[in-house]
Amino acid sequence: MNEKMNPPEEQAESAYNGLPLYFAKTLASLEDFLETELVELGCVGVKQAKRGVEFHADMGTLFKVCMSSRFALTVLRPVLTFDAQNPDALYDEAKRWDWGAIMSPSSSFSIDVTVHSSVFTHSQFAMLRLKDAVVDHFREFSGLRPGINREDPDIRIHLHIAHTTVTISLDAAGRPLSRRGYRPAGAKAPLNEVLAAGLLAHAGWKPGVPLYDAMCGSGTFTLEAALWADGYPIQWHRRKFAFMDWRGFDEDEWWAVRDQLKAQREPVETPLYASDRDFAAISQTRQALANMELAGRAELGRMDFFKLKPRSESGLLVLNPPYGERLPLEDAPAFYGKIGDALKANWSGYSAWIISSDVEGLKRVGLKTKRRIKCFNGPMECRWMGWDLYDGTKLGAPAEGATEDPAAPTEEENKA
């Protein structure tokens, strides 16, 4: 695309001290971390919402957010909001809008859609009506039409409908920020990267604390921890963001922001250990570390968790065991019972956390839970459960008949 593009000055919400409005999307239970992160990155007018955070920022701060946010899935810039009672009204309103302010007839585009409405019952139809509006707008005024490119478009448009309120936004990031770039092709049952970073934060982990990723799979926990400890922005290796195609993109400022972030880098020496009984999992983790120029930052080994013992007196142990739905597990209750026995026998002094969708299996761990977080790994509802492990009786399971229910409301749900 030859012409650089810039969203128009009109915003879905009034600007904060002249700064445009953005919305960073995240996963359920990670809103607090994202809000804190955005404030630390210099955003203003920060306001938490469901599965996201609104904020205002200048272009340089937007660069920092897209490069540095561990907890954002993507960053949207609202450009048009209106009320529509049906798909035809959506089409009419969208077609009238000045799409030439953000794209040319030769541009390609894609549309993502999120609908929570009893009026717009078919999200794909709403998306098609918006697509037709954009195409017909250009065809009417220029005789040309932009093309659809779902894989690598010039412009990514997000359509959000809440009842009859329609919000159209531009995606500032482009490729989702959860895609860090380290995932080996064909990784088996991977954990979402943003979720993994959020779970580490929920567990209270910080660089410098020893971390054992003892059922590492494709190594997501290990990679998120290694990138965190390394000190570079999480998207340091990424070279393309959607905002680079906006008119007004200042390449000099972009490189100045990169230089600033590089100068602020403070790596922290952190013992990281990744193990799995599957040799292919270790190979995937090793390749992922190499992809991020982090080879040697974690010690890798093929090991059965039930034979593993830590080398330090304290630290964090994270487990992402087979869920059953995605990976085979013959006897889940016995398997989780063995995990509890291993925690009691080998991991005194550690904080141990498990993510699983197997509620019945988690009950068999048999230890008093420190905290439970409800989360979603893709469509699967899971629990992130933590235990502080001590010698002697403090380790013990709840009294007979008092085993805690992982499916009971979490602290966050009770507050809500």
Secondary structure, 3 states (H helix, E strand, C coil): CCCCCCCCCCCCCCCECCECEEEEECCCCCHHHHHHHHHHCCCEEEEEECCEEEEECCHHHHHHHHHHCCCCCEEEEEEEEEECCCHHHHHHHHHHCCHHHCCCCCCEEEEEEEEECCCCCCHHHHHHHHHHHHHHHHHHHHCCCCEECCCCCCEEEEEEEECCEEEEEEECCCCCCCCCCCCCCCCCCCCCHHHHHHHHHHCCCCCCCCEEECCCCCCHHHHHHHHHHHCCCCCCCCCCCHHHHCCCCCHHHHHHHHHHHHHCCCCCCCCEEEEECCHHHHHHHHHHHHHCCCCCCCEEEECCHHHCCCCCCCEEEEECCCCCCCCCCCCHHHHHHHHHHHHHHHCCCEEEEEEECCHHHHHCCCCCCCEEEEEEECCEEEEEEEEECCCHHHHCCCCCCCCCCCCCCCHHHHHC
